[in-house]
Amino acid sequence: MSFTPPESFNISDYFLDDRIREGRGDRIALRTLAGDVTYAEVQAMACRFGHVLQNAGVEPEQRVLLALSDRPELVAALFGTLKIGAVVVMVNPGLPAESIREFLDYTRAKAVVVDSSSAAAVRMAGRGARHLRRVLDVGDPGFAAEMDRSPTVMENFPSHRDDPAIWLFSGGTTGMPKAVVQPHASYANSTELYAKGVLGIGEDDVTISVPKLYFGYAMGSNLLFPFSVGGSAVLFPEPVTVNVLFDKIERHRPTLLVNVPKMIHLMVDAPGAGERDLSSLRLATSAGEALPVELHRRWDETFGVELLDGLGTAEMWHIFLTNHPGRVRRGTLGEAVPGFGLEVRDDEGRPVPDGGVGWLWVRGASRAIAYWQRMEATRQAFRGEWYVTGDMVQRSPDGYFTYCGRGDDMLKVSGKWLAPKEVENCLLGHPAVREVAVIGARDGSGLVKPCAFVVADHPGEGLARDLQAFVRESLEPYKYPRQVLFLESLPRTHLGKVDRGLLRERAAAALSGG
């Protein structure tokens, strides 16, 4: 059931040029505060970018680093890079110079495209970079003049469907994240199976995203997916706050909201949330972190927009496990996207019966080629046609998967497995708890104990005892948190996920009396 493109296949054709051939050039592709941009205008900009990159000496299969905020120039640079057969690498434009330098050295990028949000850091990082030939600043008058002189037509490089197209990044909570080398075929496959098959995306859809485009989740849902059918995407460069998001939704009237649990929490907690106009939305998606069942319930009661929680990875490019429209089951990741195979296996790779906890294995035509310069990690993660995700899940007899946690986060307490998410979901059912993260740490005797970090109204010793009793009454007694520690907010990584490593250190200090 997977999508098999022809051997000669460039996704600049699939996502952009095919829309022009279909006669959709005058349709709105991008909606911005500065105005709308049509497909024909995006194509012309992309062709000009391609010529500028060629003039800079960039050749097929070489990497081009894009450090741009969400704006039309980023979209044009992405497709312009693909048009010449080069490889797109997108990074957070807000990174400091030392991080940019790490990406330059690791990717050996020949060119970097920047704007005002990244230019200073990139120029500092690029000094002495051996492989870098040129920094292209979209705000520089000289660059604008070069773009104006460049042709608005370009024949796409005849890439092979298995050629690298876009590098994504996996991990990186500590140290340099791994580059996931994804070919052209992967992007089309997930678009056909998930965007068209599950979301039912069409030409009248307008998307808007909380994550920025340098995240693979957002790049798919808020750019490539709408472009595959002639829809449009809302782009804005400013940071996403809850009020900015509400305002953008009410202004642009999107039909599909690409969301994450952190923003879902902020939205339902916002004053007057139920009075904001989200009536244009037909669907919302959630990914990046597990969505607590209590938070999902509050979303439904506040907004009434169907919310699809799902799981995807850079190694499989996008979502392969999700709740489907019309059959959402709160507290689960839903069912496999048709075209992907999922299995739950034990430490030895043997199938785990339904209801048991095990590692999630996935196969499908969106699987990456490898991790760049990480051969041992590649061998561990990619097993034949399968990718071993590192997530632990349970499968119900009717095919719904429940997320238990990352393998590193699962706890063995009193000889029994404990899924932190189960305790977190329980605690979120207490009216005083706003956010919570449960982790395991060793006490002075070397035994693993669950600890809860809680953001709550009116924290104190009394509430801590109440929360411990609340868990003991709701779950098996061994699952209650031995320590309840209150924070004003949960620490987060550069990817916006809860920094469980830092919390583990704090819990260990608390258990040891430090």
Secondary structure, 3 states (H helix, E strand, C coil): CCCCCCCECCHHHHHHHHHHHCCCCCCEEEEECCEEEEHHHHHHHHHHHHHHHHHCCCCCCCEEEEECCCCHHHHHHHHHHHHCCCEEEECCCCCCHHHHHHHHHHHCCCEEEECCCCHHHHHHHHCCCCCCCEEEECCCHHHHHHHHHCCCCCCCCCCECCCEEEEEEECCCCCCCEEEEEEHHHHHHHHHHHHHCCCCCCCCCEEEECCCCCCHHHHHHHHHHHHCCCCEEECCCCCCCHHHHHHHHHHHCCCEEEECHHHHHHHHHCCCHHHCCCCCCCEEEECCCCCCHHHHHHHHHHHCCCEEEEEECHHHCCEEEECCCCCCCCCCCEEECCCCEEEEECCCCCECCCCCEEEEEEECCCCCCEECCCHHHHHHHEECCEEEEEEEEEECCCCCEEEEEECCCCEEECCEEECHHHHHHHHCCCCCEEEEEEEEEECCCCCEEEEEEEEECCCCHHHHHHHHHHHHHHCCHHHCCCEEEECCCCCECCCCCECHHHHHHHHHHHHCCC
